[in-house]
Amino acid sequence: MESQAEKGKLNAEEREFIQKIDSLLKELQNSVNRIKNLNDWQDFENL
């Protein structure tokens, strides 16, 4: 059976991992938004 200390350590590592993924997802979303904005400008110029 796991001790509380081991569980706490695992949870801290899991939280850190989740935070890393979360920040990567935010960066990805920002990149997607920038690409959408570029596409909008290209559409605007083509009018």
N, C-alpha and C positions, 0 to 999 in steps of 0.2 A: 504493500500500500504506500502511496506517495505521501511524503511529509508536506506540511503546509509551506515550508520554505521552497521545496521543489516546485510545488504548484505556483507559488508566487513568482519564482524565476521564470517559469514557462510562460505565465501570463504576461510578464514584462516583455519577454522576447516576442510573444505573439502581438502585443500592442505595438511594439516597435516595427514589426513586419507590416502590420496593417497600416500604420502611419506612413511607411515608405510607399506602399501600394497606393494609398490615398493621395499622396502628393504626386506620384507618377500619373495617376488618373487625372488629377487637376491640370498637370502640365499638358497631358494629351488633349484634354478638353480645350485648353487655351490654344493649342496648335490648330485644332479643328476649327475653332472660332476664327482664328486668323486666316485660315484657308478659305472659309466661307466668306469672310470680308473681302478677301482678294477676288474671289469669284464674283461677288456683288459688284465690285468696282469694274471688273472686266465687262460684265453685263451692261453696266451703266455707260461705259465708253462705247459699246457696240450699238447704242441706240441711234 
